[in-house]
Amino acid sequence: MEETAPGREIGGFPYAPGASVGPDATARESSPVLEATLRHAVAQGEFRLAYQPIVDLRNHRTVGVEALIRWPRAPIGPDVFIPTAERIGLIRDITRQVCLLAARDRITQRIPGSIRLSINLSAADAETMETAALLSDLSLTLGDTALSVELTERCLLSPERCGPVIRAIRARGIQVHLDDFGTGYANLQSLVELALDGIKIDHRLTRCIDDSRAAREIVRHLGRMAGALGLSVTAEGVETEAQARWLSVLGIRRAQGWLFGRPCFIEDYPAARPLAQIAAPDAASGRLAPGRHEEQLTGTAGSSAAGGRA
């Protein structure tokens, strides 16, 4: 799931044909208009996918790309319209459109190497076997492209319903990752009850690691725990070189965030900012030199943490 960079506004309400709804309107007053406009958007297929790279911190290569839904005609973010779609029963229709768009765009054909495409599922998607069939069709359409899905932590509230669907998805060779791990509903028991392939560390933890020893310890132990369970780990919300450096020291192999590239539409993806080598924090900036990260964390130089399966 994509993170919001500081200062980035994704609020407001969409324009509805025949209605005027400004960003100053209250949610309660605009809800009927939002719902009607959202139904119209689903019927007309107004959504698009933006793609954000996932990189390997060891060699700074793109190893995956996440498909993020966008509604270009409306000044509103998915943090607003997705919960509304879930509430009024449109989310599964949107998921179908996401799969159709991903099959049409074939983003991984534009990126050299073995690239994994990741899409997001809602809790409602994870409770029906129709989703497993839908993803199987997408996987066949994409051919050699590896496919993975990201589940919200709300799925953990009903493992008895989501568990069979997750197992069916994985049986089709599609990986399942748990999104926003570490700050919400997720608990260790869920990693035992649900068959998963990886976790994504919540961006709120990532943004604290440069200044908080506690956050660094949490990330380090999450990486070790995931590695012991055979799970991959991806850190979301990486916006600074210092954060990327700390993640490497902590043993986290994969990362995603505005430092590596903002989400962009398929026609703009080749023009996205090329991935730059992560420079060592310098003394002039007041940040630690590379070797000092480990020393500050562990008290000894040269130690490292396990970071999960590559």
Secondary structure, 3 states (H helix, E strand, C coil): CCCCCCCCCCCCCCCECCECCCCCCCHHHHHHHHHHHHHHHHHHCCCEEEEEEEEECCCCEEEEEEEEEECCCCCCCHHHHHHHHHHCCCHHHHHHHHHHHHHHHCHHHHCCCCCEEEEEECCCHHHCHHHHHHHHHHHHHHCCCEEEEEECHHHHHCHHHHHHHHHHHHHCCCEEEEEEECCCCCCHHHHHHCCCCEEEECHHHHCCCCCCHHHHHHHHHHHHHHHHCCCEEEECCCCCHHHHHHHHHCCCCEEECCCCCCCEEHHHHHHCCCCCCCCCCCHHHCCCCHHHHHHHHHCCCCCCCCCECC
